[in-house]
Amino acid sequence: MVGYIDVGGGLRAVYGTGVLDFCLDNGIDFPYLIGVSAGSGNIVSYLARQKGRSLKSV
């Protein structure tokens, strides 16, 4: 099983947003996701399939 962990904090959150947007573009799904702080917001955007949403809030 492959999972994804995203942490919060400044530029790390922006990087995580880019990674998850790339995954959305390429149809990569994760069965297990963990997010902390801004990372949890990134994961919510990923689960809702709303590409670019996290960049507007970070």
mmCIF file as Biopython writes it, N, C-alpha, C and O atoms, coordinates in Angstrom:
data_model
#
loop_
_atom_site.group_PDB
_atom_site.id
_atom_site.type_symbol
_atom_site.label_atom_id
_atom_site.label_alt_id
_atom_site.label_comp_id
_atom_site.label_asym_id
_atom_site.label_entity_id
_atom_site.label_seq_id
_atom_site.pdbx_PDB_ins_code
_atom_site.Cartn_x
_atom_site.Cartn_y
_atom_site.Cartn_z
_atom_site.occupancy
_atom_site.B_iso_or_equiv
_atom_site.auth_seq_id
_atom_site.auth_asym_id
_atom_site.pdbx_PDB_model_num
ATOM 1   N N  . MET A ? 1  ? 0.846   -1.175 0.000   1.0 0.0 1  A 1 
ATOM 2   C CA . MET A ? 1  ? 0.000   0.000  0.000   1.0 0.0 1  A 1 
ATOM 3   C C  . MET A ? 1  ? 0.896   1.244  0.000   1.0 0.0 1  A 1 
ATOM 4   O O  . MET A ? 1  ? 1.842   1.348  0.781   1.0 0.0 1  A 1 
ATOM 5   N N  . VAL A ? 2  ? 0.580   2.163  -0.877  1.0 0.0 2  A 1 
ATOM 6   C CA . VAL A ? 2  ? 1.316   3.419  -0.968  1.0 0.0 2  A 1 
ATOM 7   C C  . VAL A ? 2  ? 0.421   4.531  -0.439  1.0 0.0 2  A 1 
ATOM 8   O O  . VAL A ? 2  ? -0.736  4.651  -0.841  1.0 0.0 2  A 1 
ATOM 9   N N  . GLY A ? 3  ? 0.954   5.334  0.453   1.0 0.0 3  A 1 
ATOM 10  C CA . GLY A ? 3  ? 0.201   6.455  1.006   1.0 0.0 3  A 1 
ATOM 11  C C  . GLY A ? 3  ? 0.908   7.763  0.721   1.0 0.0 3  A 1 
ATOM 12  O O  . GLY A ? 3  ? 1.981   7.793  0.118   1.0 0.0 3  A 1 
ATOM 13  N N  . TYR A ? 4  ? 0.282   8.851  1.168   1.0 0.0 4  A 1 
ATOM 14  C CA . TYR A ? 4  ? 0.838   10.186 0.961   1.0 0.0 4  A 1 
ATOM 15  C C  . TYR A ? 4  ? 0.717   10.963 2.261   1.0 0.0 4  A 1 
ATOM 16  O O  . TYR A ? 4  ? -0.359  11.020 2.855   1.0 0.0 4  A 1 
ATOM 17  N N  . ILE A ? 5  ? 1.813   11.559 2.702   1.0 0.0 5  A 1 
ATOM 18  C CA . ILE A ? 5  ? 1.828   12.400 3.899   1.0 0.0 5  A 1 
ATOM 19  C C  . ILE A ? 5  ? 2.217   13.804 3.475   1.0 0.0 5  A 1 
ATOM 20  O O  . ILE A ? 5  ? 3.241   14.000 2.821   1.0 0.0 5  A 1 
ATOM 21  N N  . ASP A ? 6  ? 1.397   14.786 3.849   1.0 0.0 6  A 1 
ATOM 22  C CA . ASP A ? 6  ? 1.664   16.180 3.486   1.0 0.0 6  A 1 
ATOM 23  C C  . ASP A ? 6  ? 1.727   17.006 4.766   1.0 0.0 6  A 1 
ATOM 24  O O  . ASP A ? 6  ? 0.827   16.940 5.603   1.0 0.0 6  A 1 
ATOM 25  N N  . VAL A ? 7  ? 2.794   17.782 4.909   1.0 0.0 7  A 1 
ATOM 26  C CA . VAL A ? 7  ? 2.968   18.628 6.089   1.0 0.0 7  A 1 
ATOM 27  C C  . VAL A ? 7  ? 2.654   20.071 5.743   1.0 0.0 7  A 1 
ATOM 28  O O  . VAL A ? 7  ? 2.646   20.452 4.573   1.0 0.0 7  A 1 
ATOM 29  N N  . GLY A ? 8  ? 2.402   20.846 6.732   1.0 0.0 8  A 1 
ATOM 30  C CA . GLY A ? 8  ? 2.084   22.254 6.512   1.0 0.0 8  A 1 
ATOM 31  C C  . GLY A ? 8  ? 3.316   23.130 6.625   1.0 0.0 8  A 1 
ATOM 32  O O  . GLY A ? 8  ? 4.421   22.660 6.895   1.0 0.0 8  A 1 
ATOM 33  N N  . GLY A ? 9  ? 3.092   24.410 6.409   1.0 0.0 9  A 1 
ATOM 34  C CA . GLY A ? 9  ? 4.155   25.371 6.627   1.0 0.0 9  A 1 
ATOM 35  C C  . GLY A ? 9  ? 4.730   25.969 5.370   1.0 0.0 9  A 1 
ATOM 36  O O  . GLY A ? 9  ? 5.515   25.329 4.670   1.0 0.0 9  A 1 
ATOM 37  N N  . GLY A ? 10 ? 4.344   27.187 5.084   1.0 0.0 10 A 1 
ATOM 38  C CA . GLY A ? 10 ? 4.966   27.997 4.046   1.0 0.0 10 A 1 
ATOM 39  C C  . GLY A ? 10 ? 5.160   27.334 2.700   1.0 0.0 10 A 1 
ATOM 40  O O  . GLY A ? 10 ? 4.215   26.836 2.087   1.0 0.0 10 A 1 
ATOM 41  N N  . LEU A ? 11 ? 6.405   27.338 2.254   1.0 0.0 11 A 1 
ATOM 42  C CA . LEU A ? 11 ? 6.710   26.830 0.919   1.0 0.0 11 A 1 
ATOM 43  C C  . LEU A ? 11 ? 6.526   25.324 0.799   1.0 0.0 11 A 1 
ATOM 44  O O  . LEU A ? 11 ? 6.310   24.817 -0.301  1.0 0.0 11 A 1 
ATOM 45  N N  . ARG A ? 12 ? 6.609   24.599 1.915   1.0 0.0 12 A 1 
ATOM 46  C CA . ARG A ? 12 ? 6.363   23.154 1.858   1.0 0.0 12 A 1 
ATOM 47  C C  . ARG A ? 12 ? 4.928   22.881 1.424   1.0 0.0 12 A 1 
ATOM 48  O O  . ARG A ? 12 ? 4.670   21.946 0.667   1.0 0.0 12 A 1 
ATOM 49  N N  . ALA A ? 13 ? 4.001   23.695 1.903   1.0 0.0 13 A 1 
ATOM 50  C CA . ALA A ? 13 ? 2.591   23.516 1.523   1.0 0.0 13 A 1 
ATOM 51  C C  . ALA A ? 13 ? 2.390   23.797 0.041   1.0 0.0 13 A 1 
ATOM 52  O O  . ALA A ? 13 ? 1.609   23.110 -0.618  1.0 0.0 13 A 1 
ATOM 53  N N  . VAL A ? 14 ? 3.079   24.791 -0.487  1.0 0.0 14 A 1 
ATOM 54  C CA . VAL A ? 14 ? 2.973   25.099 -1.915  1.0 0.0 14 A 1 
ATOM 55  C C  . VAL A ? 14 ? 3.557   23.960 -2.740  1.0 0.0 14 A 1 
ATOM 56  O O  . VAL A ? 14 ? 2.994   23.597 -3.773  1.0 0.0 14 A 1 
ATOM 57  N N  . TYR A ? 15 ? 4.666   23.396 -2.306  1.0 0.0 15 A 1 
ATOM 58  C CA . TYR A ? 15 ? 5.265   22.258 -2.998  1.0 0.0 15 A 1 
ATOM 59  C C  . TYR A ? 15 ? 4.293   21.074 -2.996  1.0 0.0 15 A 1 
ATOM 60  O O  . TYR A ? 15 ? 4.090   20.428 -4.024  1.0 0.0 15 A 1 
ATOM 61  N N  . GLY A ? 16 ? 3.694   20.794 -1.833  1.0 0.0 16 A 1 
ATOM 62  C CA . GLY A ? 16 ? 2.731   19.700 -1.734  1.0 0.0 16 A 1 
ATOM 63  C C  . GLY A ? 16 ? 1.539   19.905 -2.654  1.0 0.0 16 A 1 
ATOM 64  O O  . GLY A ? 16 ? 1.017   18.947 -3.224  1.0 0.0 16 A 1 
ATOM 65  N N  . THR A ? 17 ? 1.111   21.147 -2.801  1.0 0.0 17 A 1 
ATOM 66  C CA . THR A ? 17 ? 0.017   21.463 -3.722  1.0 0.0 17 A 1 
ATOM 67  C C  . THR A ? 17 ? 0.389   21.073 -5.143  1.0 0.0 17 A 1 
ATOM 68  O O  . THR A ? 17 ? -0.416  20.479 -5.861  1.0 0.0 17 A 1 
ATOM 69  N N  . GLY A ? 18 ? 1.598   21.404 -5.545  1.0 0.0 18 A 1 
ATOM 70  C CA . GLY A ? 18 ? 2.060   21.052 -6.889  1.0 0.0 18 A 1 
ATOM 71  C C  . GLY A ? 18 ? 2.133   19.554 -7.103  1.0 0.0 18 A 1 
ATOM 72  O O  . GLY A ? 18 ? 1.767   19.055 -8.167  1.0 0.0 18 A 1 
ATOM 73  N N  . VAL A ? 19 ? 2.602   18.838 -6.100  1.0 0.0 19 A 1 
ATOM 74  C CA . VAL A ? 19 ? 2.686   17.380 -6.203  1.0 0.0 19 A 1 
ATOM 75  C C  . VAL A ? 19 ? 1.298   16.773 -6.364  1.0 0.0 19 A 1 
ATOM 76  O O  . VAL A ? 19 ? 1.094   15.908 -7.216  1.0 0.0 19 A 1 
ATOM 77  N N  . LEU A ? 20 ? 0.344   17.218 -5.552  1.0 0.0 20 A 1 
ATOM 78  C CA . LEU A ? 20 ? -1.003  16.651 -5.639  1.0 0.0 20 A 1 
ATOM 79  C C  . LEU A ? 20 ? -1.714  17.064 -6.917  1.0 0.0 20 A 1 
ATOM 80  O O  . LEU A ? 20 ? -2.493  16.284 -7.465  1.0 0.0 20 A 1 
ATOM 81  N N  . ASP A ? 21 ? -1.465  18.271 -7.403  1.0 0.0 21 A 1 
ATOM 82  C CA . ASP A ? 21 ? -2.039  18.678 -8.694  1.0 0.0 21 A 1 
ATOM 83  C C  . ASP A ? 21 ? -1.484  17.814 -9.823  1.0 0.0 21 A 1 
ATOM 84  O O  . ASP A ? 21 ? -2.217  17.435 -10.737 1.0 0.0 21 A 1 
ATOM 85  N N  . PHE A ? 22 ? -0.193  17.504 -9.760  1.0 0.0 22 A 1 
ATOM 86  C CA . PHE A ? 22 ? 0.408   16.598 -10.739 1.0 0.0 22 A 1 
ATOM 87  C C  . PHE A ? 22 ? -0.271  15.230 -10.694 1.0 0.0 22 A 1 
ATOM 88  O O  . PHE A ? 22 ? -0.552  14.632 -11.732 1.0 0.0 22 A 1 
ATOM 89  N N  . CYS A ? 23 ? -0.529  14.744 -9.484  1.0 0.0 23 A 1 
ATOM 90  C CA . CYS A ? 23 ? -1.199  13.453 -9.337  1.0 0.0 23 A 1 
ATOM 91  C C  . CYS A ? 23 ? -2.603  13.497 -9.922  1.0 0.0 23 A 1 
ATOM 92  O O  . CYS A ? 23 ? -3.038  12.538 -10.559 1.0 0.0 23 A 1 
ATOM 93  N N  . LEU A ? 24 ? -3.313  14.593 -9.714  1.0 0.0 24 A 1 
ATOM 94  C CA . LEU A ? 24 ? -4.647  14.731 -10.307 1.0 0.0 24 A 1 
ATOM 95  C C  . LEU A ? 24 ? -4.579  14.711 -11.825 1.0 0.0 24 A 1 
ATOM 96  O O  . LEU A ? 24 ? -5.394  14.059 -12.477 1.0 0.0 24 A 1 
ATOM 97  N N  . ASP A ? 25 ? -3.610  15.425 -12.391 1.0 0.0 25 A 1 
ATOM 98  C CA . ASP A ? 25 ? -3.459  15.479 -13.846 1.0 0.0 25 A 1 
ATOM 99  C C  . ASP A ? 25 ? -3.161  14.111 -14.453 1.0 0.0 25 A 1 
ATOM 100 O O  . ASP A ? 25 ? -3.550  13.825 -15.585 1.0 0.0 25 A 1 
ATOM 101 N N  . ASN A ? 26 ? -2.468  13.274 -13.690 1.0 0.0 26 A 1 
ATOM 102 C CA . ASN A ? 26 ? -2.015  11.987 -14.222 1.0 0.0 26 A 1 
ATOM 103 C C  . ASN A ? 26 ? -2.795  10.788 -13.688 1.0 0.0 26 A 1 
ATOM 104 O O  . ASN A ? 26 ? -2.404  9.642  -13.911 1.0 0.0 26 A 1 
ATOM 105 N N  . GLY A ? 27 ? -3.890  11.048 -12.988 1.0 0.0 27 A 1 
ATOM 106 C CA . GLY A ? 27 ? -4.742  9.967  -12.515 1.0 0.0 27 A 1 
ATOM 107 C C  . GLY A ? 27 ? -4.128  9.089  -11.443 1.0 0.0 27 A 1 
ATOM 108 O O  . GLY A ? 27 ? -4.458  7.907  -11.342 1.0 0.0 27 A 1 
ATOM 109 N N  . ILE A ? 28 ? -3.245  9.650  -10.648 1.0 0.0 28 A 1 
ATOM 110 C CA . ILE A ? 28 ? -2.608  8.893  -9.571  1.0 0.0 28 A 1 
ATOM 111 C C  . ILE A ? 28 ? -3.469  9.024  -8.313  1.0 0.0 28 A 1 
ATOM 112 O O  . ILE A ? 28 ? -3.723  10.128 -7.832  1.0 0.0 28 A 1 
ATOM 113 N N  . ASP A ? 29 ? -3.910  7.882  -7.791  1.0 0.0 29 A 1 
ATOM 114 C CA . ASP A ? 29 ? -4.748  7.857  -6.591  1.0 0.0 29 A 1 
ATOM 115 C C  . ASP A ? 29 ? -3.993  7.207  -5.442  1.0 0.0 29 A 1 
ATOM 116 O O  . ASP A ? 29 ? -3.209  6.279  -5.643  1.0 0.0 29 A 1 
ATOM 117 N N  . PHE A ? 30 ? -4.238  7.703  -4.243  1.0 0.0 30 A 1 
ATOM 118 C CA . PHE A ? 30 ? -3.637  7.152  -3.038  1.0 0.0 30 A 1 
ATOM 119 C C  . PHE A ? 30 ? -4.736  6.589  -2.145  1.0 0.0 30 A 1 
ATOM 120 O O  . PHE A ? 30 ? -5.739  7.260  -1.901  1.0 0.0 30 A 1 
ATOM 121 N N  . PRO A ? 31 ? -4.557  5.360  -1.654  1.0 0.0 31 A 1 
ATOM 122 C CA . PRO A ? 31 ? -5.575  4.789  -0.779  1.0 0.0 31 A 1 
ATOM 123 C C  . PRO A ? 31 ? -5.502  5.315  0.649   1.0 0.0 31 A 1 
ATOM 124 O O  . PRO A ? 31 ? -6.445  5.150  1.423   1.0 0.0 31 A 1 
ATOM 125 N N  . TYR A ? 32 ? -4.379  5.951  1.003   1.0 0.0 32 A 1 
ATOM 126 C CA . TYR A ? 32 ? -4.164  6.398  2.377   1.0 0.0 32 A 1 
ATOM 127 C C  . TYR A ? 32 ? -3.515  7.772  2.353   1.0 0.0 32 A 1 
ATOM 128 O O  . TYR A ? 32 ? -2.463  7.948  1.738   1.0 0.0 32 A 1 
ATOM 129 N N  . LEU A ? 33 ? -4.128  8.749  3.016   1.0 0.0 33 A 1 
ATOM 130 C CA . LEU A ? 33 ? -3.624  10.124 3.024   1.0 0.0 33 A 1 
ATOM 131 C C  . LEU A ? 33 ? -3.576  10.661 4.451   1.0 0.0 33 A 1 
ATOM 132 O O  . LEU A ? 33 ? -4.496  10.439 5.238   1.0 0.0 33 A 1 
ATOM 133 N N  . ILE A ? 34 ? -2.493  11.372 4.778   1.0 0.0 34 A 1 
ATOM 134 C CA . ILE A ? 34 ? -2.357  12.040 6.072   1.0 0.0 34 A 1 
ATOM 135 C C  . ILE A ? 34 ? -1.932  13.473 5.805   1.0 0.0 34 A 1 
ATOM 136 O O  . ILE A ? 34 ? -1.021  13.717 5.014   1.0 0.0 34 A 1 
ATOM 137 N N  . GLY A ? 35 ? -2.591  14.425 6.463   1.0 0.0 35 A 1 
ATOM 138 C CA . GLY A ? 35 ? -2.231  15.826 6.307   1.0 0.0 35 A 1 
ATOM 139 C C  . GLY A ? 35 ? -2.164  16.532 7.647   1.0 0.0 35 A 1 
ATOM 140 O O  . GLY A ? 35 ? -2.977  16.280 8.536   1.0 0.0 35 A 1 
ATOM 141 N N  . VAL A ? 36 ? -1.191  17.416 7.787   1.0 0.0 36 A 1 
ATOM 142 C CA . VAL A ? 36 ? -1.018  18.205 9.002   1.0 0.0 36 A 1 
ATOM 143 C C  . VAL A ? 36 ? -1.042  19.674 8.613   1.0 0.0 36 A 1 
ATOM 144 O O  . VAL A ? 36 ? -0.327  20.089 7.701   1.0 0.0 36 A 1 
ATOM 145 N N  . SER A ? 37 ? -1.856  20.457 9.296   1.0 0.0 37 A 1 
ATOM 146 C CA . SER A ? 37 ? -1.953  21.898 9.088   1.0 0.0 37 A 1 
ATOM 147 C C  . SER A ? 37 ? -2.334  22.195 7.637   1.0 0.0 37 A 1 
ATOM 148 O O  . SER A ? 37 ? -3.374  21.728 7.174   1.0 0.0 37 A 1 
ATOM 149 N N  . ALA A ? 38 ? -1.524  22.955 6.919   1.0 0.0 38 A 1 
ATOM 150 C CA . ALA A ? 38 ? -1.843  23.290 5.528   1.0 0.0 38 A 1 
ATOM 151 C C  . ALA A ? 38 ? -1.868  22.046 4.641   1.0 0.0 38 A 1 
ATOM 152 O O  . ALA A ? 38 ? -2.535  22.034 3.606   1.0 0.0 38 A 1 
ATOM 153 N N  . GLY A ? 39 ? -1.160  21.025 5.033   1.0 0.0 39 A 1 
ATOM 154 C CA . GLY A ? 39 ? -1.184  19.771 4.284   1.0 0.0 39 A 1 
ATOM 155 C C  . GLY A ? 39 ? -2.552  19.128 4.284   1.0 0.0 39 A 1 
ATOM 156 O O  . GLY A ? 39 ? -2.935  18.483 3.308   1.0 0.0 39 A 1 
ATOM 157 N N  . SER A ? 40 ? -3.296  19.294 5.366   1.0 0.0 40 A 1 
ATOM 158 C CA . SER A ? 40 ? -4.652  18.738 5.393   1.0 0.0 40 A 1 
ATOM 159 C C  . SER A ? 40 ? -5.558  19.479 4.407   1.0 0.0 40 A 1 
ATOM 160 O O  . SER A ? 40 ? -6.442  18.877 3.797   1.0 0.0 40 A 1 
ATOM 161 N N  . GLY A ? 41 ? -5.338  20.775 4.255   1.0 0.0 41 A 1 
ATOM 162 C CA . GLY A ? 41 ? -6.078  21.536 3.242   1.0 0.0 41 A 1 
ATOM 163 C C  . GLY A ? 41 ? -5.741  21.079 1.836   1.0 0.0 41 A 1 
ATOM 164 O O  . GLY A ? 41 ? -6.617  20.993 0.976   1.0 0.0 41 A 1 
ATOM 165 N N  . ASN A ? 42 ? -4.471  20.787 1.605   1.0 0.0 42 A 1 
ATOM 166 C CA . ASN A ? 42 ? -4.061  20.263 0.300   1.0 0.0 42 A 1 
ATOM 167 C C  . ASN A ? 42 ? -4.756  18.939 0.000   1.0 0.0 42 A 1 
ATOM 168 O O  . ASN A ? 42 ? -5.204  18.698 -1.121  1.0 0.0 42 A 1 
ATOM 169 N N  . ILE A ? 43 ? -4.837  18.097 1.004   1.0 0.0 43 A 1 
ATOM 170 C CA . ILE A ? 43 ? -5.449  16.787 0.815   1.0 0.0 43 A 1 
ATOM 171 C C  . ILE A ? 43 ? -6.950  16.912 0.554   1.0 0.0 43 A 1 
ATOM 172 O O  . ILE A ? 43 ? -7.504  16.174 -0.261  1.0 0.0 43 A 1 
ATOM 173 N N  . VAL A ? 44 ? -7.603  17.840 1.241   1.0 0.0 44 A 1 
ATOM 174 C CA . VAL A ? 44 ? -9.030  18.055 1.000   1.0 0.0 44 A 1 
ATOM 175 C C  . VAL A ? 44 ? -9.251  18.490 -0.452  1.0 0.0 44 A 1 
ATOM 176 O O  . VAL A ? 44 ? -10.183 18.022 -1.106  1.0 0.0 44 A 1 
ATOM 177 N N  . SER A ? 45 ? -8.403  19.376 -0.947  1.0 0.0 45 A 1 
ATOM 178 C CA . SER A ? 45 ? -8.507  19.806 -2.348  1.0 0.0 45 A 1 
ATOM 179 C C  . SER A ? 45 ? -8.281  18.637 -3.296  1.0 0.0 45 A 1 
ATOM 180 O O  . SER A ? 45 ? -8.966  18.517 -4.312  1.0 0.0 45 A 1 
ATOM 181 N N  . TYR A ? 46 ? -7.330  17.785 -2.970  1.0 0.0 46 A 1 
ATOM 182 C CA . TYR A ? 46 ? -7.050  16.606 -3.794  1.0 0.0 46 A 1 
ATOM 183 C C  . TYR A ? 46 ? -8.244  15.658 -3.808  1.0 0.0 46 A 1 
ATOM 184 O O  . TYR A ? 46 ? -8.644  15.171 -4.865  1.0 0.0 46 A 1 
ATOM 185 N N  . LEU A ? 47 ? -8.809  15.400 -2.637  1.0 0.0 47 A 1 
ATOM 186 C CA . LEU A ? 47 ? -9.950  14.483 -2.554  1.0 0.0 47 A 1 
ATOM 187 C C  . LEU A ? 47 ? -11.176 15.037 -3.268  1.0 0.0 47 A 1 
ATOM 188 O O  . LEU A ? 47 ? -11.973 14.276 -3.817  1.0 0.0 47 A 1 
ATOM 189 N N  . ALA A ? 48 ? -11.331 16.363 -3.263  1.0 0.0 48 A 1 
ATOM 190 C CA . ALA A ? 48 ? -12.454 16.996 -3.949  1.0 0.0 48 A 1 
ATOM 191 C C  . ALA A ? 48 ? -12.184 17.170 -5.441  1.0 0.0 48 A 1 
ATOM 192 O O  . ALA A ? 48 ? -13.047 17.630 -6.187  1.0 0.0 48 A 1 
ATOM 193 N N  . ARG A ? 49 ? -10.968 16.793 -5.869  1.0 0.0 49 A 1 
ATOM 194 C CA . ARG A ? 49 ? -10.572 16.928 -7.279  1.0 0.0 49 A 1 
ATOM 195 C C  . ARG A ? 49 ? -10.633 18.376 -7.762  1.0 0.0 49 A 1 
ATOM 196 O O  . ARG A ? 49 ? -11.019 18.643 -8.900  1.0 0.0 49 A 1 
ATOM 197 N N  . GLN A ? 50 ? -10.246 19.314 -6.879  1.0 0.0 50 A 1 
ATOM 198 C CA . GLN A ? 50 ? -10.263 20.734 -7.207  1.0 0.0 50 A 1 
ATOM 199 C C  . GLN A ? 50 ? -8.827  21.225 -7.390  1.0 0.0 50 A 1 
ATOM 200 O O  . GLN A ? 50 ? -8.217  21.785 -6.479  1.0 0.0 50 A 1 
ATOM 201 N N  . LYS A ? 51 ? -8.318  20.998 -8.582  1.0 0.0 51 A 1 
ATOM 202 C CA . LYS A ? 51 ? -6.943  21.388 -8.894  1.0 0.0 51 A 1 
ATOM 203 C C  . LYS A ? 51 ? -6.763  22.897 -8.750  1.0 0.0 51 A 1 
ATOM 204 O O  . LYS A ? 51 ? -7.578  23.681 -9.236  1.0 0.0 51 A 1 
ATOM 205 N N  . GLY A ? 52 ? -5.672  23.294 -8.069  1.0 0.0 52 A 1 
ATOM 206 C CA . GLY A ? 52 ? -5.340  24.702 -7.908  1.0 0.0 52 A 1 
ATOM 207 C C  . GLY A ? 52 ? -6.029  25.395 -6.753  1.0 0.0 52 A 1 
ATOM 208 O O  . GLY A ? 52 ? -5.713  26.548 -6.460  1.0 0.0 52 A 1 
ATOM 209 N N  . ARG A ? 53 ? -6.964  24.729 -6.084  1.0 0.0 53 A 1 
ATOM 210 C CA . ARG A ? 53 ? -7.695  25.348 -4.980  1.0 0.0 53 A 1 
ATOM 211 C C  . ARG A ? 53 ? -6.773  25.723 -3.836  1.0 0.0 53 A 1 
ATOM 212 O O  . ARG A ? 53 ? -6.920  26.795 -3.249  1.0 0.0 53 A 1 
ATOM 213 N N  . SER A ? 54 ? -5.834  24.864 -3.513  1.0 0.0 54 A 1 
ATOM 214 C CA . SER A ? 54 ? -4.934  25.125 -2.383  1.0 0.0 54 A 1 
ATOM 215 C C  . SER A ? 54 ? -4.028  26.327 -2.628  1.0 0.0 54 A 1 
ATOM 216 O O  . SER A ? 54 ? -3.671  27.025 -1.678  1.0 0.0 54 A 1 
ATOM 217 N N  . LEU A ? 55 ? -3.653  26.582 -3.864  1.0 0.0 55 A 1 
ATOM 218 C CA . LEU A ? 55 ? -2.795  27.728 -4.151  1.0 0.0 55 A 1 
ATOM 219 C C  . LEU A ? 55 ? -3.484  29.050 -3.842  1.0 0.0 55 A 1 
ATOM 220 O O  . LEU A ? 55 ? -2.827  30.038 -3.515  1.0 0.0 55 A 1 
ATOM 221 N N  . LYS A ? 56 ? -4.803  29.066 -3.947  1.0 0.0 56 A 1 
ATOM 222 C CA . LYS A ? 56 ? -5.558  30.285 -3.656  1.0 0.0 56 A 1 
ATOM 223 C C  . LYS A ? 56 ? -5.652  30.559 -2.155  1.0 0.0 56 A 1 
ATOM 224 O O  . LYS A ? 56 ? -5.863  31.700 -1.744  1.0 0.0 56 A 1 
ATOM 225 N N  . SER A ? 57 ? -5.496  29.516 -1.338  1.0 0.0 57 A 1 
ATOM 226 C CA . SER A ? 57 ? -5.645  29.686 0.101   1.0 0.0 57 A 1 
ATOM 227 C C  . SER A ? 57 ? -4.339  29.687 0.848   1.0 0.0 57 A 1 
ATOM 228 O O  . SER A ? 57 ? -4.321  30.028 2.031   1.0 0.0 57 A 1 
ATOM 229 N N  . VAL A ? 58 ? -3.231  29.318 0.207   1.0 0.0 58 A 1 
ATOM 230 C CA . VAL A ? 58 ? -1.923  29.274 0.894   1.0 0.0 58 A 1 
ATOM 231 C C  . VAL A ? 58 ? -1.281  30.635 0.841   1.0 0.0 58 A 1 
ATOM 232 O O  . VAL A ? 58 ? -0.179  30.818 1.358   1.0 0.0 58 A 1 
#
